Amino acid sequence: MNDSIVIENNTKAHKKSYLLAKIIGITLGLLLIAGLSIGGVFLYNKLESNKVTIKSIKKAWSQNDYSLVYQQAKYFLEKNPYNNTALTYYAYASFYLAQAQTDTQQAQSYLDECINNLRIALYDASDSLKPQLYYVLGKSYFYKNTITTYYYSDLAVKYLLMAKENGYEADDIAEYLGLSYAALGKTMESISAFTEALLVRESDTLLLAIAEQYYNAKELSAAEQYLFRIIRNSQNEELILKSLYLLGSIYIDQEKYDQAMEEFNKVLTKNENSADAHYGIGVIYEKEGNIVKARAEWRTALRLQVNHPLALQKINNY
């Protein structure tokens, strides 16, 4: 009899504890909901009291805070979707954020935002602003061309020329035009643009770009002169190696096989793992009729660079 009383009392005690815990839980839940509601109102009021304005966007821009410009302009455009100033700052911030990206997919996303907003901004832009918008749009298409499998060089040329023709001045327009023309296979236009770029700022990269275009145009003597300048004066080992290789290729075209071999051996002295140099030596052996040695060099090139396109083509042909 006493045991049954103890069990009954314990059961009642558990029920009381459960009910008390449930009441406490419900109370805390209501307090939490109330707190969140109050906090939400506070955050909303705070946001309203610090509204994003064109002035605040410009301030962030003056501080080179492109991430903040991007966020503020995007927020501002939610309520003012066709505000030209906000569109322009949003596009410019997207461009700079794209350039800072190491993730090509994210960079492409930023560039798409930049391009879309620039094209909208152009509808209502002042005549004085349009040349600058064309310039940034042309550069955006240029960079988009470098990170996608599609081709945008024609659009890069279009808008860079529009910027230039409408009086916009920037030191890099000619260089971007040269690179874009080269991508389109417009050799002489590329040479002209690169030569113009040299008048603004000479660099070994530009000299090599011009040499490559002269080589494509089969103006071998002109190409040689630019390559000699790089090989003699450059401090950039990679550009020197590319120049030596191209010079060797020129000598092959001129049937100066001993001189070509000398240039390729110079490359191998500096970089024994140069697939290009082994490919070039293979071409020399091919021209001399020694296909066994030629194939050995091309196999070496493929061992060093499994996807070397020219070496693959040669091996498949023999």
Order of alpha helices (4+ residues) and beta strands (2+ residues): alpha-alpha-alpha-alpha-alpha-alpha-alpha-alpha-alpha-alpha-alpha-alpha-alpha-alpha-alpha-alpha
